[in-house]
């Protein structure tokens, strides 16, 4: 039998950016390009999801890397929780 911890390590994790009243859309786009290396078009699409839907999953993958990205985004003042992918 596998422990919950082992199982949760296999689950992909989502890095989610939530809308906030502080950061400008251009800034959010810039941060996504800087941290993930996305081109401007991809970063702008994700930013518009944040703006219109209130949130966007900007990256999915291993927990360790997801935690690193969350820290990076939070360091840029973005509202970014880590969520288990469904």
C-alpha positions in Angstrom: 0.0 0.0 0.0 1.2 3.5 -0.8 1.1 6.3 1.6 -0.8 9.5 0.8 2.5 11.3 0.7 3.9 9.1 -2.0 0.8 9.5 -4.0 0.7 13.3 -3.7 4.3 13.5 -5.0 3.1 11.8 -8.3 0.2 14.2 -8.7 1.0 17.2 -10.9 0.7 20.6 -9.2 -0.8 23.7 -10.6 0.8 27.1 -10.2 -2.2 29.5 -10.2 -2.2 33.3 -10.5 -5.2 35.1 -9.0 -6.5 38.5 -10.1 -5.6 41.3 -7.7 -6.4 45.0 -7.7 -2.8 46.1 -7.5 -0.8 44.7 -10.4 -1.2 46.1 -13.9 -1.9 43.7 -16.8 1.3 44.6 -18.5 3.3 43.8 -15.4 1.6 40.4 -14.9 2.5 39.6 -18.6 6.1 40.7 -18.0 6.4 38.6 -14.9 5.1 35.5 -16.7 7.5 36.0 -19.5 10.4 36.6 -17.1 9.8 33.6 -14.9 8.6 31.0 -17.3 10.2 32.2 -20.5 6.9 32.4 -22.2 6.6 34.5 -25.3 4.5 37.7 -25.1 1.5 36.1 -26.8 1.3 33.1 -24.4 1.9 35.3 -21.4 -0.8 37.8 -22.5 -3.3 34.9 -23.0 -2.7 33.7 -19.5 -2.8 37.3 -18.1 -6.2 37.8 -19.8 -7.5 34.6 -18.2 -6.5 36.0 -14.8 -8.1 39.4 -15.6 -11.4 38.0 -17.0 -11.9 34.7 -15.0 -10.1 35.8 -11.8 -7.5 33.1 -12.1 -5.3 31.2 -14.5 -3.2 28.0 -14.2 0.1 29.3 -15.5 2.2 26.1 -15.1 1.6 22.5 -14.1 4.2 19.9 -13.1 6.3 18.5 -10.3 5.7 19.9 -6.8 9.3 20.9 -6.2 9.4 23.0 -9.3 5.9 24.3 -8.8 6.9 25.5 -5.3 9.9 27.3 -6.8 7.7 29.1 -9.3 5.2 30.0 -6.6 8.0 31.6 -4.6 9.2 33.5 -7.7 5.8 34.8 -8.5 5.1 35.8 -4.9 8.4 37.6 -4.8 7.0 39.7 -7.7 3.9 40.5 -5.6 1.5 38.2 -7.6 -1.2 36.4 -5.7 -0.1 32.8 -6.3 -1.2 29.7 -4.5 -0.1 26.1 -5.2 -2.9 23.6 -6.0 -3.0 19.9 -6.6 -4.0 19.3 -10.2 -7.4 17.5 -10.3 
